[in-house]
Amino acid sequence: MLLKNYLKLFAIALLLLVSAPLYADRISTGDAHNLVARGDGNQFVWGSDANGQLGDGLTLDALNPIPVVDIRFNALAGAIAVAAYGDNNMVLLDDATLLGWGPNEKGQLGSGLLYGGRFKGDQPVDGTGPSPLPVVSNTLTYPTAVVDPDGKPIANIVTMALGANFAAAVNQDGNVLVWGDLTAFKDKQQSREPVNRYRDKFFDPTIEFLGSRYKDGDPATDFDMQYMRDAQGNRYTGIIAVAVGDSHLLALTNTGHVLAWGENSAGQLADGTLQPQTYPVFVRNSQNVFIAGITQVVARGDGSIAVKNDGRLLGWGSSALVVPFNNNASNSTSRQDESYAHLIADGAGNLISNIKRLALGDSHALGLTRDGRVIAWGSNSNGQLGDGTNSSVPGTATVVLSNGQQLGNIIEVAVGSSHSLAVRQDGFVFAWGSGENGRLGDGSNVDSYYAINVRGRNNGPFSLFGLN
């Protein structure tokens, strides 16, 4: 029996390793909590639970990983990818549907359960007057399905991204769906109706209105979900990944190009202008050429970074982490330069290269190198750069273990507000930086300036292969 169990665990581990390029997003961090998916599809969380981040119906911090449970306290299984942002969480299941939980401030969890379990346009009125009943919490205490405006779980999803104000997903046809606060995507510049006009609330624009939650609701205030379309009203296709900023959206195409929508006052769209765009535009470099050969896109706030197939990084928008590389050793940038994608340097002006995957936070970033090491740059006030100190680093730091050896054989990285996370090829999970609220998962709330093991049952090292 023991041999049989170990063979089963080995099979899970092998499956995870083989699937890593397809389902890379098995670890994610919010501001002060973490969400991971094991190879067997079970999900675990730890860290702050002040705003329901852990999805267990409580508000008690977890100093070690605990299982994500449903409303009946059964362990939730079937996850193939996870996403956390702020205090919110989203999980992609193996049946191609989505679950979400957390504060859901802007409806970005897509449950439709705004304002006491009703769509906003369906708020009841009391018997004495037309005023709506008092608004109750939007918080989703337990994992809840992401649904369309008719309450049906959205399906055929292959990847997703979660942000401060809205979320996005790609379906198997390469279309992009968005939901939450979609103010940035309203058509403000044309006299025609907005792109997310009444019928665009539905997956099929020819669907009958009968029985719809929007039959008598107000599309301007109801739960908002739409396909992203071009100026002719056609759904965009050929999308393989998305990234979400505060008010802009990036989409990676199957040709290695990047599309962008939304607000643009800080050059978030890198289209050569500072004008908002309701419809998709291609991200361009300073030669006004579409950037190409892109393998990953990330966004945070008003800043964005793309990983090129040669390991270099292109950045644009407003972020202290998106420092332009300049061969003349000047890192200053003009307002015009912000509106194009440029190569990224570290704080010392050195070109950042050899990157395979990237995690971008508000104040620090992690780069997974092609040889499995982790480099970091940005703020280090809590040791979140993992170099063994909490001192500022002029260039990039290399993440190390307590013995000073470099952390190696890493396959995925994630960043929180002041802590960092990584998973090694053997499945073990490491954390460093701020330990407040137990976000390092080692059973304490003490900061660590170097990478340490996240610990599970019996204080053993926590693994995505389910060994502890």
Secondary structure, 3 states (H helix, E strand, C coil): CHHHHHHHHHHHHHHHHHHCCCCCCCEEECCCEEEEECCCCCEEEEECCCCCCCCCCCCCCEEEEEECECCCCCECCCEEEEEEECCEEEEEECCCCEEEEECCCCCCCCCCCHHHHCCHHHCCECCCCCCECCCCCCCEEEEEECECCCCCECCCEEEEEECCCEEEEEECCCCEEEEECCHHHCCCCCCCCCCCCHHHHCCCCCCCCCCCCCCCCCCCCCCCEEECECCCCCECCCEEEEEECCCEEEEEECCCCEEEEECCCCCCCCCCCCCCEEEEEECEECCCCECCCEEEEEEECEEEEEEECCCCEEEEEECCCCEECCCCCCCCCCCCHHHCEEEEECCCCCECCCEEEEEECCCEEEEEECCCCEEEEECCCCCCCCCCCCCCCCCCEECECCCCCECCCEEEEEECCCEEEEEECCCEEEEEECCHHHCCCCCCCCCEEEEEECECHHHCECECCCCC
